[in-house]
Amino acid sequence: MLPTEYRLRRREDFATAVRRGRRAGRPLLVVHLRSGATDPHAPGESVPPSRAGFVVSKAVGGAVVRNKVKRRLRHLMRDRMALLSPGSLVVVRALPGAGDADHAQLARDLDAALQRLLGGGAR
């Protein structure tokens, strides 16, 4: 599971990632990435960790399905947090098809979206 210190909790953080970050859409999800804006070498400042948040609406399914999708996405992001620069904000928004997708399909879409946002993939 993704530790609490690596999770977005506040509305302002979600809004910053969605409004000021870059976006990559896939068939099952949309990923918003706001790269870290702080200078890690500035004196006296600690480097904030990368944080991730998840948006899974009722269009995905009932409560059980939504929670299953959130658990899967948190598990997938835990292994991918090291790819992000310190201070980055990531919001993963599940689309309606995510409720019927298995773990491998979600992983494939998440990897493709992150690769595109981090500069490793073509449009």
Secondary structure, 3 states (H helix, E strand, C coil): CCCHHHECCCHHHHHHHHHHCEEEECCCEEEEEECCCCCCCCCCCCCCCCEEEEEECCCCCCHHHHHHHHHHHHHHHHHHHHHCCCCCEEEEEECHHHHCCCHHHHHHHHHHHHHHHCCCCCC
